[in-house]
């Protein structure tokens, strides 16, 4: 099944790569450009999902290595296309409603899947790290997660008194109910005596009972028929919809079995790599050595016959004899040598004839060339920037075509490793290892030949030393001062322990990115066509977190080559899930979480030296134990315009000057992401704020569709049962302006253990939730508008506003001014 899925996915990838190679001509139509980028993006996301499933479930170890290579390439290409769309439309959020409709796809198929191998391949390391962290927290008394220890015990006497009070109150309530029933019975008897007793008519009583029963029976029947109709129309789920079926349980068992087989095959493959190499060394090692020596000797003799001198042997740094004989015969090598000598002679003659002449107006010529190039680029239009990941995908695709596409695997039913493929790989490795030894022997042999035949002596040692000295002097001038390691005498374990004890390295909550619930924006494209900028939905935010945070941190190969995102800012009102997203990034990638919030670092490591030591320790540990996330909560405090008098003792602006320096030091190899969260971004200096945070994601309050999904999901996750008595649509409408935090707080407050037990007899209603939410203050429209206004002042917001309103006119004005200046200069000359 998964082999078939892999073949189908490879065919889709092959057709997509062919289409990408055809898109070479520059384009000017912005709508067409965006649609092509969006279609490529959607198709790559589909391929990514299929490849992720295949890589997770396929058991053949050699196939898995090829799939992993292609999977990383597809991930990187998705990030490249996203970057292209951001630069084109000058916004982080994109909507594909019309394209999805054309492709007949649902919005759910745009979800970015998070590869399971991010955690699976380093599960042992993560578990060990969590164990050490829990031990350190328990030893230092900082374990906040243990809720059981926070419950204080009471003496036995007080406990007995509490139980007695509760029991007496229960008996009193039962007695009161019993007395009420007696009172009502006596009251009815009195009224019957006053009105006079009448003999009941049996027929009338029977008719009355029949009416009531028939009405009740008919009501139940119509309700049942209505429910069946709604299920048939797809408006309601079937009765056993939420129960886990036997097929799903069986599928989970099969998946776990496949994982066991996968790990067993992987171990066998690693053992086979060693054993097959050793056997090849014994059987074929001497033959390979002799062949290499004969080949190199033949090269010596042929060069001597053609050129009259022995060739110079390549150095070890250059690659030795492998540089000369890389997939070439000795004749081809000799032809290359003659051609290179002829070219060297021609270049020497040209250098002698040419005289170095610098033009008088060199700067002006350079400026003219630059302006011409810019004008050419503007006239040509938009062109796709070169991709780093396309060659790797094409290489992987070619390997698949040559090796796996039409391979007969009828002999390999259990999908174990292929020994012939291992032999081919190990022969090359063995040849390269033996070549190093052969190179040493042949260098000595070449020296002996030169001395014996040509009687050529080597240059004296003095000249070599002088030249070496000069080179070294030149190198010394270019060397830069390395940053001092302030903790060179300490181990990573001791630094890790100190950071945990100081509260700078904290335990991330177990929250998945899929727990960030919301709904898609279905009218984004239509609103933009009418020049109305829509507010992004919660799932659009989740998608950006997956693209900018999870995928680059999870894969080292993707992080090195993809568009580098060093810092991320999550801005939005309180309760929209900013902290939850930070913890979700750490959970999905197995990253360490460092807390450098202004409130957390207050009073820790005082002074300049202390701050330098703290940052050195944090980033040293983050680098060693990457991936790592450095979280700065309430990051507007670090960039305050004016520090409030109440917070001056905290020194909230300690990190302001250090953060830009740290960002410059971060390289593509460092899987470290700085994430800031803020609920009041307008209190910070905008220029320095935007200089530190590369990507700014504005998180809005949930819209109606997201609120509907939130109410339903959160009630069910907390043990509630959604029935017809609970009007979720009404709840979603009434709670306009309330955030996810408010909804979670209300649901947890209403759904106590007692209320969950009462649901069988007393189903949940909307009034219960509305009563408790009235005491909370919502996020008003004015607050949301203030976030929009702030975002419009950021660099991305300004560019977007210029592009929508007056970007083209300003360019035309600039061109007009340039023409006027040229005209004035010409008049002056005349």
N, C-alpha and C positions, 0 to 999 in steps of 0.2 A: 504493500500500500504506500509506504513512505518513499520507496524507490520510484514508484510511478509518479508520486507528487513531485519528487525532485526533478525527474525528467521533464514534466510539464512546466515547472517553474523555470528550468534552464532554457526551454524553448521560448518562453515569454521574455526572459532576460536577453536572449540572443536577438530577438526581433527589436527589442527596445534599444539595445546597443547599436544595431544597424541604423535605426532612425536617428539616434544622436549623432552618429558619424556623418549623416547626410546634412545635418543642420550646420552649415558652414558659412552661408551668405549672411551678411549683416542685415538686420531688420529695422524698420522705423515705426511700424504700427505697434503701439504699446499694448493694445488689447490683444493682438495676435501673439505678441511675445509672452504676455502673462498666461494666456491660455495654453501655449505650448509648454511653458515651465510647469504650470499646474497639472497638466495631463501627465507629464513625466514624473512629477512628484507623487501623484496618486498611484500610478502604476508601480513605481519603485516601493511605495509603502505596502502595496499588495504582495509584491515579490518578497519583500522583507519579512512579512508575516508568515508566508509559506516556507521560506528558507529557515526561519527560526524554529518552526514546528519540526521540519525535517532534521535539522541539526540536533534538536533535543531528543528525537526518538530513534534516529537511525543508529544501528549498532556496529556497522563496519568502520574500523578505526581510520583507514586510509581515505575513505570517502568523507568522513567527518572533518579531516584536516583540510580538504579541498573546499568543502561547504563553508567551513569557518572563514577561510580566506575570502571567498565570494561574499559571505554575509557581512564581514567587516567593510568590504568595498561598497556594498549596497547602502550600509548605514552611513558611511562617509559621504556618498553621493547624495543621499537625502538631505544631509546637513548643508552640502554645497548648494543644492537647488533652493533650499529655504533661504540661504544667504543671498542668492541671486534675486529671489522674489522680494526680499526685504529691501535690497538696494534699488530695485525697480520701482516698487510701490511706496517706499519710504514709510512702512508701517510693519509692526511685528505680527499683526493679525491678518490672516487672509481667509477669504470665503470662496468656496467652490460649489455653490448650489447649482448653477447652470451646468457646470462640467460634470458633476455627479449625476445630474438628470440625463445628460447626453450619454454617459457611460452606463446608465441604468444601475447605479450603485447606491447603497444606503450610506448615510453619514457615519454609521458605526464602523464601516470598513476603512475609515480614515484614522482610526485609533492607532497610535504608535505602539507596537508591541515591545515590551521590555524583555530582552533575551534572558532566558533562565540560567544560562551559563555564567552570567555575572556573579551569581551567588553559588551556584552548584560547584564550580571549579575551585572555589576557595572557601567552601563551607567549613572545613576543619580549622582553617586559620581564623575565621570569624568566630567560631564557637570557642576556640582557645582564648581569643582576645576578650570576648564577652565574659568568660569565666574569670580571667585576671582582673578585669575592670570591676566585676561584682565583688571579688575578694578585697580589692583595695577600698572600695566604697564601704563595705561592711566593716573593715578594720578601722577606717577613719570615722565611722558613724555618719556617713553622708548618704546612705541608701534610702532614698525617698520613695522608690518604687514599691517597697514592701509595705503594703497597706495593713497587713495583719498586725505588724509590730506597733503601728501607730494607735491601735485600739487599746485603751487602758483598762485593766481589770479592776473590779470592785470587791470589797470584802463579802464574805458569805452572808453575814447578818443583813447587810444592805440589800443583797440580792434576794433574800427571803422576804424582806419587807416589800420590795418592788413586785414580786410574784403575788404576795398576799393582796396587795392593793389592786392589782389587775384582776385577780380572781373574784374579789368582792364586788368590783365594779361590773364584771360580767354577770354575776348572780343578780345584782341589783337591776341590771337592764332586763334580764329574763323575767324577773318578778314583776317589773313595771308592765311589760308586754302582756303577761298573764292576767294581771289585774285589769288592764284596759279591755281585754277580751270579755271578761266577766261583766264589766260595766256596760259594754255595748249590748251584751246578751240580755241583761236585765232591762235595759232601756227599750229594746225591741219588744220584750214581753209586755211592758207597761203600755206601749202604743197599741199593741194588738188588743189588749183588754178594753182600752178606751174606744177604739173603732168598732169593736164587736167582732167575734170570730165568725168567718164565713166558711162553708163547706167547699173545699177545692174541687173543681171539675177535672176529672181524669183526662178526658179527651182534649180539653184546652191545654192542659199541662203537656200532654204528649206532642201536640202540634207545636207548642213553643219550643220544646226540646229538639224536635225535628228541624225547625227553622234555624235554630242556633247551630246545630251540628252540620246541616247541609251548607250553611254559609261559611262555616269554618273550613269544611272539607274543600269547597270550591275556591276559597281564598288561597289555601295551600297549593291546590292544583295549578291555579293561574300563576302563582309565584314561581313554582317549579318550571312551568312552561316558559315563563319570561326569562328565567335564568338560562335555560337550555338554548333559547333563541339568541341571547346575548353572547353565549359561548360560541354558538354556530357562526355568528357575525364577526367574532373576534374582538368584541368589546370587553368581555370578561375572560379571565383565565379559566381553564378547566378545573374541576374540583380537586384533582390530585396534582395540580401544577407545581406547587412548592415542595412536594415530597420528592425525595431522591429516588429515582427509579433503579431497578436492578441492573439495567444495562450500563448506567453511569458508574455504579459500584464496580461492575466487572471491568469496565474500561480503565478505571483508576488502578485496579489490580494489575492489569496488563501493562500499564505505563510503569508501575513500580518494578515489575519483572523485567521489562525492557531496560530500565536503568541499571538493574543488577547485571544483566548480560553485557550491557555497554561498558561498565566498569571492569568486568572480567576480561572482555576482549581487549580493552585498553592495556591492562596489565600484561596480557599475553603478547601484545604487539611490542611493548617496550622491552620485554625479555628477548623477543625475536630479533630486535634491532642489534642487540649485543652479540647474541649467539651466531647469527648469520654473518656478521662482520668478522668475527673471529675465525669462522670456518673459511670464509673467502680469503682471509689473510694467509691461512695455512696452505690453501689449495692454489690460489692464483697470485699470491704476493710476489714470489720470485720471478714469475713470467712477466708481470707488469714492470718490475724493476729492470729486467733485461731489455724489454721492448723500448722503455723510455731511454735507456742508455744508448741503444743502437740508433734510435731516432735522432738524439742530440749529436752523436758522433757523425752521423751522415750529414747533419746540418753544418758541422764544423768543416768537413771536407769539401762540401759543395760551395760554401762561402769562400773558402781558400782558393778553389779552382776558378771561381767567377771574379772575385774582387782582388785576389792576390794577397789578402791578409785574413787572419782569423777574426771572427766577429767578437764584439764585446758582449760578455754574458750579462743578462739582466740581473739587477739586484733583488734581494729578498723583499724590500719595500715595494718594488714595482710588481712583484708577483712571480719572479723567477722565470723559468722556461715556459710556464703556463701562459704567459703573455704572448709568446711567439707561436706556440702550437695550439692555440685555442681554436679547435675545429678546423685546422688547416693542415695540408700536406707539406712536406719539406720543400717542394717546388714552389708552392704558393708563397711560402715564407721567404724564399730567396728572391722571388720577383718583388715582393714588398720591400725588401732591403734595398734593392737596386733603385726602385722608384723613389724611396725616401731620400736616398743620397742625391739623386738628380734634383729633387725639389729643394734640398738644402743648398746646393750649389747655385740654383737660380735665385733663391732668396738672398744669398750673400751678394751676388752681383747687383741685384736691385738696390740693396742697402748702400752699396758703394756709390752707385750712380746718383741716388737721391741725396739732396741736401736739405738739411733741416731748416725750414723757413716758417716762421710764425706770422700769420696774417695780422695786420695792424688792428683791424676791427674784429678781433676774435670773439669778444663778448657779444657784440651786436649780431654777429652771424649765428651764434648759439641761440640767442633770443629769437631771431627770425625762424630758425629751424624748429624751436619748441612751439612757437605760435602756429607755424604751418602744420605741425603734427597734430596739435589740438584741433585746429580747424578741419583737418582731414577726418579725425575721429568723429567730430560733430556731424560732418556731412555724410560719413559712411553710415552712421546709426549704431544701434545696439548690436553687440556681438557677445556670444557666450564666452565667459572667461574659461581658460583651460582648466581641466579637471585633473586632480591628483589621483583620484580613485578609479577613473575609467581604465587606465592601463592594467591595474590589478584585476579588475573585473574581466577585462578582455583576455588576460593571461589565464585566469581561472576557467573562463568559458572555453578557451582553446584546449586546455588540458582535459576538460570534460569531454569535448568532442573527440579528441584523439584517443582517450583512454577508456572512458566509462560509457559513452553513448551507445556503442554497438558491442560492448563486451559480453561474452557468453559467461554467465556465472551459474550455470546449472550445476557445476561441481561444488559450489560454495553455498549450500543451502543455509547453514547457520550464520553466514555473513561474517566469517572470521577474516583475519588479515591475509593478504596475497603475498606469498614468499618471493615470487618472481619480481614484483615491484620493489620489494625491500633490497633484493640483490642488485638491481639496477642503481638504486640510490647509493648503496654502500660501496659499490665498485668505484663510483666517482669520488666518494670520500676517501677510500683507500688509495686511489690513484693520486689524489692531491697530497695525502700524507707521505706516500712513498716518493713523490716528486720532490718534496723538500729535501729528503735524504740524498736523492740522486743529484739534485742541484749542487749540493756541497761537494760531492765527489767529482762532478763534471767541471766545476769551477777550478778545482785543483788540477784536473787533467788538462784543461785549457791552458792554464799557466805553464804547465810542463811542456805542452805542445809548442807554445809561443817561444819558450826558452830554447827548446831543442831544434825546432825547424827555422824559425825566423831570427833566433838569437836576440830577441827583443827583451830588454831589461825594463823593469818597472821604474817609475819615476822615483827620485830620491825622497826619503821620508821627510826632509826639511820642508820642501815645497808644499807637501800635503798638510803639514802642521800649520804653516802660515795661512793657507787657504781656510783651514778649519777655524783658526782663530778669528779671521775676518767674519766668517759666517756667524760664529757664535756672538761676536760683538753686535752684528746686525740684529740677531734674534733677541739679545738682551734689551735692546732699545725698544722693541715691540712688545715686550712682556708687560702685562698689567698686574697690578697688585691684587692678590686674592683676598677675599673677605676672611677676616680672622674667625676661627672657630672658637667661640667663647666657652664652649663646653666640651673641649677636645678630650679632657680627662674623665668624662662621664659616659656611661652606657646609655643606650636608648631606653632600656627598662627603667633606669632610675629617673630619667627625664619624664617618661610616661607616668610614672607613679607620682612625681611631684605635681605635674599638671592636673592629674585627677584629684589629688588632695587639695589643690588650690581652687578647684572648681572650674578650671579653664577647659578641661576635656571632660565632656559629659556623655551620658549614655543616651543614645537616640531611641525614641519611642518606636515600637513596632507598628508602623503605619505604612501601608502600601499606597502607591499612587492611584490605584483603582478605587481606593476608599474615598478619594476626593470626588464626590458625586455631583452631577449636574446634567444639563441638557445642551444640545447643539443649537447654534444660531441658524435658523432656516431661512432667514430673510436678509442675510448680510449682503449678498451680491445685489439684490433688488434695491436695497436702501442706498448702496454706494452709486448705483446707476442714477439715482435721483439726487446725488450729491449730498446725502445724509450719512454722516459717519456713525455706524452702529456701535453700541457698547459690546465688547466681547463677552461671550458666554463663559461659563465656568470650565467647560470641556476644552474650549480654545486655550484657556490658561494652562490646563493640565497638559495639553499637547506641547506647549512651549517649554514647560518644565522638563518634559521627557526629552525634547530636542536639545535644549541648551544645558541641562543639568545631568540627566541620567545617562544618556547614550555616550557622551564624551568621557564621563568619569568611569563608566563600566568597561570600556574597551580602550586599551593603551594604543593599539594600532590606529584607531579612529581619532583619538585625542591628539596624536602627533601630527597628523596630516590635515585634519578638518579645520574649517575656520575657527580660530582660537577664541573661546569665550572664557575670560579669566574671572569676571565678576558679574554678578546678577543682582538686581534690585527688585524686590516685591513690594509694591506700594498699594495700599488700599485701606479702607476703614477697618476698625477692630472687629474681629469675629468672622472674617472672610476666609480664614484658613491659611494664613501666611506661614505661621510656625509649623503647621501640619505638613505643608509642602516641603519645608526644609528637612523635617524628619523623614519624609517619604523618600527624598533623594538619597539620604544615608541608608535607609532600609533597603532600597532597590539595588544599590551598588555595593553595600557592605562597607561604607565609608566611615571614617572617624569623624566625630563632630566636636569642633572647638568653639567655645562661646567667648567672643571678645566684645560683648555688649558693654556699653558704658557703665551700666549699673553693676555688672559682674566684675569688671576689672578695677572698680573704685577701691582705692586703698591697697591694692596688690602691686608689688614691685614698684615702689615709689621712686621718683627722680628719673632723670634721663637715662642713666646707666641701667636702672631697674627696668624701665620700659624696653630698652634695647635687648636686655637679657630675656625678658618675657617673650618678645616677638621672635627672637632667635630660637628659643626653646620650642615655641609653638610650631614654627615653620620647619624646624629641623625634624621634629617628630612627624609632622604632616608629610614631609617629603619622604622620610624613611618608611612610613606606614601608609603610603598612598593606596587608594584614593582617599582624599580628605576634604571635608567641607568646613570652612571657617565662617561661622555665623555671627553677624553683628546685628543684634536686636535693637529696635528703636534707633536706627542708624542716623536719624536726623540730628540726634544729640551730639554726635561726633562732628557734625558740620553746622552747628548752631550759628545763626546770624548774630544773636546776642544771647549769652548764657544767662538763664534766670538766676536770681540771687539765691534761691533755695537749692540750686544744683551746683553752685560754684565749688563747694567742698569736694564734690565727686570728680572734678576735672574731666568733664565729658569729652573735651576736644583733644585728648592725649594722642589719639591715633590719626588725627587729621593730616599731619605732615608725613607720617610714616607710611600710610596706605599707598600713595602713588609710587613711592620707592619700592615697596614690596611687589607691586604689580609689575614693575619693570624687570624685577629679578626672576619672575616666574617664566619658565620656558615651556615649549610644547610638550617636553617629556614629563613635566610636573603635573600630575593629575590632582591639582588643588583648585577648588572653586570657592571664591569669596561670595557669600550670599548675605545681602542686607535686607532687613524688613523694616518697614516704616508705616505708621498710621497718620503721621503729620509731616509729609515731605516739604510742605510750604514753609516750615520753620527753618529749613536749612539753606545755606548758600548754594544757589543753583549751579554756579560755574564749577566749584570744587566738587560738588556732589556728582555731577555728570561726568567729571573727569575721572573719578574713581570707578563708577559703575558703568560698565560697557553696555549692558542690556538692561532696559527698564521695562518691567511688566506691570501694567496697571490692572489690579484685580477689582472688579466691580461687585456691587451687591447682587445677589441672585435674582434673575427675572422670574416671571410666572412659571414657565416650563421647568426651570431648575428647582424652584420651590416645591412644585408638585412632586417631582421625583425625590427631593430631599425628605419631605414629610413622609412619604410612603416608605422609603428605604430605612430611614432612621427609626421609625416606629417598629418596623419588622425586625430590625437588628437588635432592638432593646426588648424583644419579647412580646411586642404587641401584635394583635391580629386585626387586619384590615377587613372590615365587613361593610355591607351596604349602609349600616347605621352611621358610619364615619364618612362624612363628606370631605374628602381630601381637596377637591377643587375649591370648596368654600374656604378651607384653611389657607390654601395657596393665595387666594385673592385677598383675604383679610390681612395676611402677614406681609403685605407689600412694604418693602423697606427694611425688613428684619433679615439678619444675616444667618449663615449656617450655624454660627455659635449660639445664637439665640434659640434656634430650632432644637439643637441638641440639648441645651440646658432645659428647655421646656419639656421635651419628651422624657428626659431622665427624671425630672421632678414629678411628672404625672404617673409614669409607669413604675410605681413601686412594686415590691414583691407581692404585696396584698392585692394591689389592683390587677396585676397580671393573673393571679389566681381567680379573680372574680369575673374575668372576661367571658367564661362559658355561660354564665347566667345574665351578666350585665355587660354587653358589648361597648366598646369605646365610642365616644361621640366627640364632635368637633368643639362643643362648648367647654369641655374639660380643659382642652389645650388653650382655647381663647382666653379663658379666665386667668390662667397663669401668665400669659404673654402680655397682658395689659399693663403689668407693672414694669415692663422693660421699655427703654427708649429706642426707637428705630434709627436707621441711617436716613436722614432726610435728603430730598432732592438737591437742596442747596449745598450740602456736604459733598455729594457726588459731583456736582458742577464745579466745586472748588478743586477737586482732584483732576477733572478734565482740563480746567484752566491751567493748573500747574503743569500737566503733561504737555500742553501745547507750547509751553515755554522751553521745554527740553530740546536738545539738538534735533532729535528725530521728529518731535512734534512741529518744530519750526519748518523743517524741510518738507514735511507732509502738507502743512498749511500753504507754503509757497507753491508747491506743485499743484495744489487744488485751485489756488486763486491767481497768484501773479508771478509764478515762476518763469513762464515764457515771456511775459511782457518785460521783466527785468533784463532778461538776456538780450531782447531786442533793443532795449534802451542802451545797454552797454555797447552793443554793436554800433548803434547810431552815434554815440559819443566818440568811439574810436574813429569812425568815418569823419566826423567834424574836426577832430584833432589832425588827421592826415590832410584835410583840405586846408587848414590854417597853415600848416608847415609848407605846403606847396606854394601858397600865396606869398609867404615870407621869402622863399627862394626866388620867386619871380621878381 
